[in-house]
Amino acid sequence: MTSIVNYSVIIILLLLIIFNASRYLHHQLRTRNRDLGIIFFLLLLIFTSLQVTNLEKDFNQHSQSLQMQPFIKAVARDNGLKSHQLAWSTQPR
């Protein structure tokens, strides 16, 4: 859900940057359009970096879970359990 919001904000900011760039090129004496463009560009950088951070976090969590699968299977095999039962078993055998 957070990714969808981030992507939506990034797309909106890109459109606002394009709109402000065209307005700035049309009215070059108005610095307001240039300032708004700079603000939108900085916001775009912030939201893009947030999205990259979220993607890196998801990738790391996925790779860590893949690394744990052989360990969980080995522990389950040693204790005579199925791997999905390990998370629910709280008492040692």
C-alpha positions, 0 to 999 in steps of 0.5 A: 500500500505504501508503494502505491502511494509513493508511486502515485506521489512520484508520478504527480510530482513528475507531472507538476515538474513538467507543467512548471517547466513549461510555464517557466519557459513561457514566462521566464521573468516569473521566478515563482514558477522556477521556485515551485519547480525546484520545490517539486524536484526536491520532493520528487527526490525525497519520495524516490529515495523513500521508495528505493529504501522500501525496495531495498528493505523488502529485498533484504527481508526476502533474501533473509527468509530464503537463507533461513529456510534450510535451517528451519528444515534441518531443525524440523528434521532433527526434532521430527516435526514438519517445518510449519510446526516449528513456529507454533511449538513452544515446548521442547521435546 
